[in-house]
C-alpha cells in the first residue's frame, strides 16, 4: 500500500509503519481539511485529518483542528456506546513533524442524507428523537468559563456570549469585505442589524458545547433497515462554546426546528434545561445564528473558488435566506 510522506509521518507518530496500512482512501464531502480513511492489518480503522497547504481561508478557520480535538475530547463518554470519534493522537502545531493533524477512530454508518430516502417514516422519526437525545447530552457539557472558538483564531475566549458572537460576526463580515463577496445587503448594513439585536445574546449565561455543523452529512446512520441507529456525529471542527440554540440552525438547515417534533421531544428528555420553549428571545437568537451560518456559506465561496452551478446554487438558495433571517431578528424581538 502506497502511503504519501505526510500521512506516513502522521501514522509514524503512533508507531504505525507503512507496511501495516492495508487501505488508504481519501474521503470527499468536506470543504476545508483533507480527510483520509486508513485501514490497518490488525483491523483497526482510523480517520486522519490534515489542514490544506496554505491558501485562502476565512479568519475563524485558522487552526480548525484545535476545535475538532476539543469537541471530541469534551464529548467523550456521553453515551453508553459513544457516537463520537475517539482521538487516537493529535499534533496541533503546524510547524511540528507532519504538520497539524488528528487521528481518530472511524464511526460506523453512512451520512444521513445518503440513506434518507430509504428510511421508513417511523424509523426516520425514531432516529430524529434519538438524535435529539444525543444533542441534548452534548449541550450538557459545560464550557471552560468563556465563549467562542477554542482555537483562539479570533482571540481568547470572551467573558460574555454577546462579546464572542459579535467577534464572530465581525470577522466573517470583514472577510466579506476583504474578499469582495457578493451579499444581498452591504456588510455595513448587516453589521448594523446584528449589532442592534445583540442585547438579546445576554440571555445566554452558560457556555455549552456547540457543534454548529449538524447537517445530515455529518450525522452517520448505521444498521439494517428497521434497526438503524445513529452511528456517529463527525466533523466537529467548527464547534464553539456558546448558546446551545445555535445548533438548531444546521439541524434544520433551510427549515424550521420548531416543526421537528420528534427531535424536540428527544432533546427535551436529555437537555439540561428540559423541553425547549420558543419565546421571542430564543427565536431572535436562532435568527441571528441563521444569519451567521448563511454569511459563512456565502463568503466562503470566494476562498473556495466556487464557480458555475455551485456558485449559482449558493446565491439562489442562501442569499434570500440570509435576507429573511435578518428580517426575522427584528420580528422576533417585537413578538
N, C-alpha and C positions, 0 to 999 in steps of 0.2 A: 504494500500500500504506500503510495507516494504521499508524503506529508510536507507541506511547504515549511520554509525555515521559521517563520513566525509561529505557526502552530506547533512545530516541533519544540521550539524554545518554551512555549507556554506549557505543553504537556510534560516537558522535562522538569518543570518546577514541582511536579508531584511524582517524579520518578517513573514516568511512562516514556520509554524509548519508542521510536517509530515502528519497530518490529512488533510491538504489541497492539498496534492500531489495525483493525480489520476493515473499518469503513470510515469514510470521511466525506460528509455530504453538506455542501452549502445550503442554508435554508433561506428562502425568499419570503417576502411579505413585510419585512421591516423597512423603515425609511432612513435609518441612520447607522447603527452599528452593524458590523459584519458578524454573521451568526453561522456556526458550523456544528453539525451533529457528528459526534465521534463514537464509534463502537470499538470496544476493546476485546481482546482474545478471551478474557475471563467473563464476558457477558455484560460488563458494565457499559452503560450508555450515558454519555455526557453531552452537554451543550456548551460550546465555547463562544464567548463574545469578545470582540476586539473593536475598538473605535476605528473609523475610517482614517486613512492617512491625510492629514492636513485638510485643505479645502474650506469652503464657507459653511457656516452654521449659524443658528440663532444663539443669542447670548446665553440663554438658560441651558443650552445643550453642552456646555463645557463640562467635562468630567461626569458625563451621564452615568458611567458605571459605578460611581460612588453612590448615586441614588439607588441603583439596582441592588447593589450589595446590601445597602441599608434596608431596603424593603424586604428582601428575603430573610435577612437576619432578624429583623423586628417581628416578622410574621411567622417565624418558625414555631412549630408546636401548637398552633391554634386549633388544630383538629386532630381527632384520633388517628386518622390517616391523612397526613398533611397534603394539601393540593399545591403547596408552594415548593418550587425547586429548592433543593439544598445546595448551599455554597460549598463546593469541594475545595476551592482555592481561589484567591483573587490577588491580583497585583494592580494597585490603583495609581502607581507612579508612571506617567507616560515615558519618563526617562529611564525606567528600570529595564532589566533584561526582558526582552519580548514585548516591551511597552506595557500599556494598561490592558488588563484582561480580567475576565471572570470565568471560572469553570464551574458549571452547576449540573446537578442531576437532571436527567430528562424526565419529564412528566408524560404520562400516557394520554393518548387520545388525539383527536383532530380538532382544529378550530371549529367553534360552534357554527359559523356561517357555512362551513363546508358540509355539515350534516343536517343543517336546519330543515331542509326540505324533506328529509326522511323521518323527522320526528313526528310521532303521533301527537295529537293535540294534548291528550292527558299527560304524556311523557314530557312534552315541552313545558307544560305548566308546572309539573313536579320539579323539573330541573331549574326553572326560574325561582321557585321557592327555596330550593337547595342553594342556589347562587345567592339569594338574599341572606340566608343564614351565614354563609361564608363571609360575605361582605360586611355583615353586621359584626362578626367576630374580628375582622380586620380593623374595623373602626373602634374596637375596644382597646386597641393598643395605644397606650399613652405616649405622647411625644416627649422629647428631651428637654422641654422647658421653653422652646421657641418655635417660631413658624417659618416655613419657607423650604427651600431646597437644601438637603444635607450637603450637596457638593460645594456649597458656597459660591456657585457660579455668579450669583447676583449679590454676593456679600454674605455676611454671617446671618444666622437665624435672627429673626426680628422678635421683639417683645410682644407685638400685637399682630393679629391676623390682618388688620387693616394695613399696617405698615408693610407686611410681607406681600400681600396681594397687590398693593399699589406698586411696589417694586417690580413685581412680575409683569403686570400690565404695562408699566412704563418701559420695561426692557423690550417687550415684543413690539410696542409702538415705535420705539427708537430703531429697532431692526427694520420695521416697515419703512421708515424714513431713509435709513441707510441704504436699503436695497431698492427703494423706489417701488415697493409692492403696490399692486392695484387693490384698493379697498373701496367699499361703497360709500364711505364718508372719509373726510380727511383725518389724519392722525390727531390733529389738534381738537377737532370736533368730538372724536371718540374719547379722547382723554378727558375732555370737559364733562361728558356724560358719565363716565366712570367715576371721576372724582366727586361729582355731585351726589352719587349714590353710595359712596364709600362709608359713610357713617353706619350703614346697616351691618357692615362687617364687624363692628364692635360687639354685635350679639354673640360672636364666637369667642369663647374664653379659653377653650381647651384644644390644644393641637392634637389632631388624630392622624393616624396613618392613612394617607390618601393615595391610591394607585394612579388615578386620573387618566387611565388609558384602557378602561374595561369594555372596549368594544368587543364584538363577538370573535374577532380574530385572535384575541389574547385570552380567550376562555376555551379550554380544551374539554371536549366531551368524549368520554371513554365508555367501553362496554358494548354489549349486544343490544339490539332493539328490544325495548320493554324493560331492560335492566341497565340503562345508561346512567352515568353519574358524571359529576364534574371531576375531570381528571387533573386539571391544572389551571392555575392562574399564573400567567407568564408575563414577561416584558415589563418589569417594574421600574424601568429606567426613568420614567417621567414622574415618579412619585414625589410627594412633598408632605410636610407636616402642616396640616391646615384644617379647614372645615370639611367634615365628612360628607356634607351635602354636595361637594364638588364632584364626587364620584357618580352622582345621579345623572350627570350630563352624558358621559360616554356610555353608561349603562343603557341609556335610551337615546342613542345617537340619532339626531334628526327626529326624535319622537318626544314623548312626554312621560316621564317616570310616574306621574300621578295615575296614569292609565294602566300601569303594570301591577295589578292587584296581587298576583302570585308572588312576585319579587318582594313587594312591600310587606306581605304577610310574613314571609320567611325572615326578612330583615328585622321586623319588629320583634321577632322571637329571640334575637341574639344581640341586637344593637344595644349599647349601654344606655341609651335614652328611651328604649322601648319603641312602640309604634310611632311612625312619623306623622306629625301634624303640619299640614301645609298652610301656614299663615302667610301674611304679607311679607314678613322678613325673610322666610325661607324661599318664597317664590322670587323675591328680588335678588337674593344671593345666587340662586340657581341661574337666573338670567345673566348675572354678572359672569358666572363661570362658563356659561354657554358662549358669551361674548369672547372670553379669553381663549377658549378652545378654538372657536371659529377664526379668531385673529391668527392664531398659530397656524391653522390649516391654510389660510390664505397667504401669509407672509412666507412660510417655508417653501412655497412653490418656486421662489426665486433661487435660494441657495441649492435647492434640489434640482434646479434646471428642468422643471416640469414644462412640457410642451404639448401641442396638439390636443388630442382628446382628453388627456388627463387634466391639462390646464383649463380647458373649456368646461369639463365636468365640475372641477373645483369652484370655478367662478359661478356657474349657474346654480349649483347646489348650496354652496356655503355662503356666498355674499348676501343673498336675500335673508338667510337665517341669522347672519350677524346683524343686519339691519333690524330685523324683528326682535332679536334679543336686546338690543339697545333700547328699543321702544318698550319692551316688556319690563325693563328695570323700573322705569317711571310708573308704569301702570300698576305694578305690584306694590310699590311704595305707597301709592294713593289708595289702595284697596283696604 
